[in-house]
Amino acid sequence: MYQNAANAYINMQKESLSGRELEASVLSRAGIMLKQVQENWAESDRDQKLLEAVKFNQKVWSFFQAELSDPENPLPKKLREDILNLSIFIDKRLFEIMAYPDPEKLSIVIDIDFNIAAGLRTNPE
């Protein structure tokens, strides 16, 4: 029942959020998933939760890569390149985390997820 309520809330949120707000929300969720794994590192289901969090982050950043690689993307070229380079760093870090799990390695990806989300929530003036 809880999962159905959560899915309904997420679907409603998707319908009512702007593109930037939705991206910020998804990045926040990605960061929260990693943060929960980091804070509960000793739990017996850590490996499963870590895999779920890493896969979710990979999907989010793959979406950004696809969007930013589109020549029709309205963002300035330099900004697109910078974010693409950041996504490559994140990809490498996520693969490293899966190969050699360590809770401290999650911190940089968590920080990036939260900081980009915060930036998306500010007004672009």
N, C-alpha and C positions, 0 to 999 in steps of 0.2 A: 504494500500500500504506500509506504514511504517513497519508494522509487517512482510510482505513478504520479504522486503529488509533485515530486522534484522535476520529473519530465514535463509535466503540465506547466510548472512555473518557468522552466527554461524555454519552452516553446512560446509561452506568452511574452517572455522577455525578448525573444528574438523578433517577434512581431512588432514590438513597441520601441525598439532601440534603433538609433541611427547607425550607419555603417561604422563610424568611429567609436560609438558607445559599445556596439556589439564586439568590435575588435578588442576594445579595452576589457570588456567583460570576459571574453574568451582567454585573453592573456592573463588576467587575474586568476581565472580558474586554473590555468596551467601552472602558475606560480604557487597557488594554494595546494594543488595536488603534490607538487614536489616538496613544499614546506611540510606538509603533513607526514610524508615519508621520512624526511630528515628528522623531524621531531619525535618520530616513533620508530627509529632505526632498529631497536632491539626486538620489535614485535615479530611474531612468527610468520605473519603474512607479508613481511617487508618486500620480499622479492617480487611477489605478485603486484603489490601496490606500486613498487618502483617501476616495473614494466609498464603498467597502466599509465603512470604519470609521464614516463619517457615517451611512450607512443603518442599520448595526447599532445605533448609538446612538439614532437616531430610533425604531427599533422598540422598543428597551428603554424609552425614555421615553414612547412612546405607550402601551405596556402599563401603565406606572405611572399615566398620565393616566386611562386607562379604569378601572383598579382604584380609584383615589382619587376618581373622580367618582361611583362607586356609593354611593348613600345608605346602603347596608347595610354599607359598609366599617367595620370595628371601630375604626379609628384615631380619635383625637380630632379634631374638626372643624378646629381651628386648625392642627394638624400636617398634616392633609390639604391645607388651603389653602396652607400654606407650601411644601409639596413641589410642589403644582400650580403655584404661582408660579415656583418654581425650574425646573420643567420647561418653562414658557413661555420663561424666559430661555435655557435650553439650546436650545430649538427655534430661537429667533432667532439665537443664536450659530452654530449649525450651518449655518443658511442663509447667514449672513454669511461663514462659512469657505468655503462652496462658491462664493459669488459673488466673493469676494476672498481667495483662499488665502494664508495666512500661518502659519508654524509656531507663532508666539507666541500666536495666537488659540486654539490647541488647548489651551493650558495650563489655562485655567479649567475647561473641560469635563473634562479629565483629572483635575484636582484634585477636582472635584465627584463624578465617578464613583468615585474611590478613597475619598474621605471618606464618602460614603453607604454604600459597601460595607463600610468599617471599622465604621461605626455599626451596620449590620445584623448584623455578626459579634459584637457585644457582647451580653451577657445583658440582656434588658429586665426590669429589676427595679423 
